[in-house]
Amino acid sequence: MRILLVGAGGVGTAAARIAVRRPFFEEFVVADYDPARAEAAVAGLAGSPGGERFRAAAVDASNPAAVTALLAEHRCDVLFNATDPRFVLPLFEAALAGGAHYLDMAMSLSRPHPERPYQECGVKLGDEQFARARAWEEAGRLALCGMGVEPGLSDVFARYAADELFDDIEEIGVRDGADLTVDGYDFAPSFSIWTTIEECLNPPVVFESGRGWYTTEPFSEPEVFDFPDGIGPVECVNVEHEEVLLIPRWVGARRVTFKYGLGQDFIEVLKTLHRLGLAATDPVTVGSAAGPVGVSPRDVVAACLPDPATLGDRMHGKTCAGTWVRGTKDGRPRQVYLYHVVDNTWSMREYGSQAVVWQTAVNPVVALELLAGGAWSGAGVLGPEALPPKPFLDLLTAYGSPWAMREETPAAQH
């Protein structure tokens, strides 16, 4: 396998650090709009066994022709997208044009319903990719979408629960929480603030059988979820996320939700950014020494905050991603929480990457190894739950980061 990774930020760099330890690929090209970032990611692997398989390159992710040319130059057969969701569609199309398979960790962006944004869906996450499914099928190529941690591992958990743990599923709820703190900062998101604003301020989507997908108010339906491994109770709220759009396509459940443990302080910051217009992406005109310039308010917010990838040395605690499932097995009620916890101390010591970006990065690398070995295969536009879960979960454990399962009781949830 020859891999083109586009995006040498925190997750892309972490993915390279994870992949260098694995023998399943021949060449791994790390490309970024900023060539210095790509070069730094590759230079960090110098001297590591297998590090000679890595190359740095410069490419503009918004230019499909340039990306397709880079795929051809290095004879890459898969494009691994580690950019933010703005660049999903050009990279998705570049991979198809270049005859390559494709993998991303977030899907094409949504657009709220113009009249009823908090009741009805407009353009849903991933709609524009699924609209191209036939072209991918006819090309015999696979676009594996939403293959990070959430979406990604959470979807694998949903499929595993349906295959192995339940006869009938009433509800699947992805629940994400952490007890992470960052020394020296009152507000320092552990993941891309651009993506965080997008998913937290858009209308959250809920799926119910008989009703289909519908939307609700941001931060709605708060519940306290007790996270494992010492993290403890965290208030979680509805947030727009791909799992709700992916899981019902392949897994039978009467209700699917995604709730994120943000905390009230974080929620208030996001609401304030929205009220001030600083969550917007359309450029506004700002005066400068060189004259008027157009800048995106959200890009300004991102530029004013620390790069999440650089916070590992100041960060403490654990992050937990998981999927809670309620239904019946052998005629008896059952609830389980399938989860994956990463301790920041461990990920920094072992890989030099903070916990959230490492947890996101490990899953696409596992998926690439399964594709390289043939344990996963397919054509078209697929989510992780369309593929067999056990090979993935076994290989994740072999990477030294095991998953776990907790039998639940109703008192543990609300």
N, C-alpha and C positions, 0 to 999 in steps of 0.2 A: 504494500500500500504506500502511495505517495500522497502526502497531505499538504494542502495549502490552508494555513490558519490566517484569517484576516482579523486583525485587532490584537495589538500587543499591550493592552492595558493590564489591569490586575488579573482578570480571569484568564486572558490569553497567556500571560506570562506564567501563571500558576499551572495551566494546562501543559505548557512546554516542560516545566519542572517535573510534572508527574509523568509525562510521556517518555522522557529521556531514560527512565528506568525500565521501560518495556521494550521488547524486541520485535513487536508485530509490524513495524513499518520500515520502509527503506529510506525515505527522505521526508523531512518535515520543514516546510517553508513558513517562516513567521513574517507576515507582511503587515505594514501599518502605513497610514497617511504620513506619520512622522517617522522617517527612517531611523532616527536616533533611538526611538522606543523599540523598534524591531531589532536593531543591532544590540541594544542593551539586553533584551530578552535572550538572544542567542549567545552573547558573550558570557552571560551568567552560567551557561552550560559548558563552557570551555573547560576541558580537563575531566569532565564527567564521562564515565563509560557510556558510549553511544552518542556523545555530544557532537561528533563529527557528522552526524546525519542531519543536522539543523543548518538552515540557511536563512539569512535576513533579506528582506526585499521591501521596496516602497510601492504602495498602491493606494489609489483613491477608491474607497469602498462605494462611493456614489457613481462610479464610472464602470458600468458593466463590461464595456469593451476592453478596458484596461485589465480588469480582473480576469476575463476570459483569456486574454493574451498571456497573463502570468501563469494561469493554469497550463496553457499549452507549452510555455517556455520550460517549465519544470516537470512536464508530463504528469501532473497531479491527477489522481482519479477521485479525490474527494475534496470538497471545500468545507472547511470548518469555520463557521461564522461566530466570532467572539466580539462583535461590535454591538453598539446599542441598537434598539429596534428600528430606528430611522433607516438603517441600511439593510434591513432584511430583504426587501423586494429587489433592489439592484443586485445583491449578492446571490439571491435565489435564482434570478433570471440568468446571471452570469454563469452559474454552475450548469444550468440546463443547456445554455448555448455552447458551453465548453465540453459537454458530454461527461460531466463529472457528477458523482453523487454529492449530496448536500446535507449538512447538519447544522442546526442552530439551537439556541437556548431560550429564545423568545420569538414570538411569531409576529406577523405583520400587524400594524397598529389598527386600533378600532377608531370609529367615528360615532359619536353619540347620535341618537335619534334626534332629528331637528326640532320636533314638537314635544315629544314625551321622553326626554332623556332618562328619567328615573322610573320609567314604567316599561318601556319597550327598547329593544336593541336596535341600533342603527347598523353600521358595519361592524361585525364582531372581530375580535382578535383572530387572526388566521384566515378569515374569509377570502382574502385576496390570494392566499397561497392555495387553499383548497379549490379555488376556481380554476387553478392550473393543473389539477391532479391528472386529468386525462393526458395532457402533454407529457408529463413525467412518466406515466404508465406506458405511453406509446414509445417513448425514448428508452424504456427499460432501465430507467435510473430511479434511485430512491432519494427523496427529500425527507429526512427524518427530522421532524420539527418539534421544538419544545423539549430538547434533550439536555437540560441542565439539572439542577436539583429540584426546583419548583418553577416551572414545570420540568418534568424529567423523572427523577427518582420517585417523586410523589405519584406519578402516573403508573410507573412500574409497580409500586406498592398496591395501587388500586386493582391492577390486573391480577397480581398475585393473590390478593384477597378473594377476588371473584373465582379464580381457578382452584385455589387450595383451601380456603378457610370458610366459605359461605355457600349455602345452597340458594339463598335469596338475600338481596341487599336492599335495605330500605334507604340508607343514606351513606354517602361518601363525603367526608369533609376534610380537606387539606388544612392542616393547622401548623403554623410556623411561629416559633417563639425563641427568645434568647435572653440571657442575662448579661450580655456584653456591656462593658464600660470602656471608655477611652480617656486616659489621663490627659488633663490639660485642655479639654474641650467641653464646652457646655452643649454643643450640638455638632456631632460628627457622624454622619451616616456611614454604616459599615458596607454599603453597596452604592452603586451609581445613583446619585441624587436625581439625575435626569430620568432614569427608569423608574425610580421610586415615586417621583411626582406623577409620572404618567399613570402608573397602575393604581395609585392611592386616590387621586382626584377624579379619575374617570368613573362613570357609573358602574358599580360592581354588578356582575352577572350571576344569576342563580339559575340552576336547571331543575325543573320538576317534570316528571312524566305526566303526560296529558296536557301540560301547559307549555312545555318547551323552555327555551331560554327567555328570561326577562331580567330587567334591571331594577335596582333599588338605589337608595341614597348612599353616598360615600360614608364609610365608617358605621354602617347600620348593623343591627342585631348583635350588640356586644355580648360576649360570653367570656367567662373565666375558664381557661383551660389549664390543667395541671401538667406541665411539661416534665419529662423524666430527667434522670441523671443530675438531680439537684437544682435544676433551673427553677422549678416550682410554678405556682399559679401566675398566669399572665393574661390580661384582658386582650381578647382577639376580636377583630371587627371585619366585616365584609370588605373585600378589596377586589378590584378587577384582576383576573388572572387566567392564564391559558387553560389550566386543568379543567375548569368548569366548561370550557368549550371543547376540550379534547376527550375527556373520560366518557361522556355519554355516547360518543360515536362508536365506542368499542366495548364498553362495560355496562351491563344492565344495572341501573340503580334508580330509585324513584326520586331521589333528590341529590344534588351535588353542589357543594359550596367551597369557597376558599376564604379563610379568615387568617389575618396577619396580626401578630402580637406587636403592635406599634407603641403602645403606651400613650397616655394623655399628653405629655409634653411634646412628643413627636407629632401627634395629630394636630395640636394647636399651632405648631410651626408651619405645617403643611397648609392649614386653613388660612393662616396669615399670609403666606406666599400667594395663595389663590386670591384673597381679598385685595392684595396690592397689585395684582396683575403680573407677579413675578414668576408664576408657573407657566405663563404663555410661551409658545415657541415662535410665533410670528415676530419678525424683527420690528423693533421700534427705532426711531431716529434719535440719535444721541450726539450732542456736540462734542468735538474733540479738537486737538491742536491741528489736526490735518483737515478739519472741516466736518460736516455732518456724516455720520456713519450709521449703518443699520446693524443693530445687535439684538439677539434673541434674549429676552429676560431670563429664561430658564438657563441658558448657557452662562449668563453672568452669575447666577446663583451657584452653578457648578464650579465656576472659576474661583469663586470666593471661599469655597469650602475645601478642606484638605482632600487629597486624592485618597479614596478608601484603601487602595492597595498599599499605601505608605504608613498605615496606622497600626500595623501588627505589633510593633514594639511597645506601643502604648495601650494596647487592647488587652482586656482580661475577661475571662468567662467562656461560655459555651453557646453554640447555636444549634437549634434543633429543627429539622424539617421532617414532616411526617404526614401520614394519612390515617384518619380515624374512620372506621367503618362500622356500621350498625346493621344487623340483619338477623338471619337465623341459620343454624347449622343443625342438621338431624332433628329438625322440629323444635329446637330450643333457641331462645334469644341469645345473641352474642354481640359483643362490642370488642373491637381491638384497636390498638394504635400501633401502626408500623412506623418506625422512625429511624433516623440517622442523626447522631450527635457528633459534632466536632469541637474539640477543646482548642482554643486559640494557642495555648502554650504548646500543645503537641504539634499543631500544623506549622507554627513558626519554627520550632526546633527541628522538625523533620524536613520541611520544604521551604522555609523562609517566606511563607505566604500566610496572610491572616485567615481566620477560620471561615468567614463567609465566602470569600473568593475561592478558597481551596475547595470548600464543599460544592460550590457551583462547578468548578473546573474538573473535578475528578470524574463526574458522571459522563460527560461527552467523550472523555478519553476511554473509559470503559466501553462505551457504545462503539467507538471506532475499532477497538480491539475485537469486539464481537463481530463486527462487519468484516474485518480483515480475515478472521478465521472461519466465517461462514455460519456461525451460530445464529446470527441475525442476518436476514436478507429480505429483499422485497423491491417493489417498484411502485411509483406513485408518491403521493404526499401522505405520510403516515405519522401518527403520534407514537410515543413510546409504548402505550398500552396496546398497540396493534401487534406487538412482538412478544415472544415468550419471555416471561419475567425471571424464571429460575436461573438461566445462564447469566443474566445480568447480576442478580443478587449474589450468586456464588462468586463471580469475578470481582465484584466490589469488595467482598470479604477478603479475597486473595490479594487485593491491593493494600491490605492492612487497615481497612476502615470498615469494620463490620456494622451491619444494621441490626435492629432488634425489634421485638414485638412485646407489647404489654396488653394483657387482658384487662378490659375496662369494666368499671361499674358505673351506673348512672351518676353516682355522687361525684365521680372524678371529672365530670364534664361541665356542669353549670353551677 
